[in-house]
Amino acid sequence: MKQGQVIGLVGNTGLSGCPHLHFELVTGIYEEERSLPCHFTNIYNVVGDPIEFITEEYTMVHAK
């Protein structure tokens, strides 16, 4: 993957309450897999203020 590459499209399926994107980065398969760190830049809270770190799970953000 490269910076700026599209990783997915946002959608609303199943029992979700709003459109969202769920992803994770892993190496290996099944019991051998390990999570990989991920860093986003240019993220904003729901009122448009820039934020540097997401400190709570399930935080709604916007990215450019």
Buried (B, 14 or more C-beta within 10 A) or exposed (E): EEEEEEEEEEEEEEEEEEEEEEEEEEEEEEEEEEEEEEEEEEBEEEEEEEEEEEEEEEEEEEEE
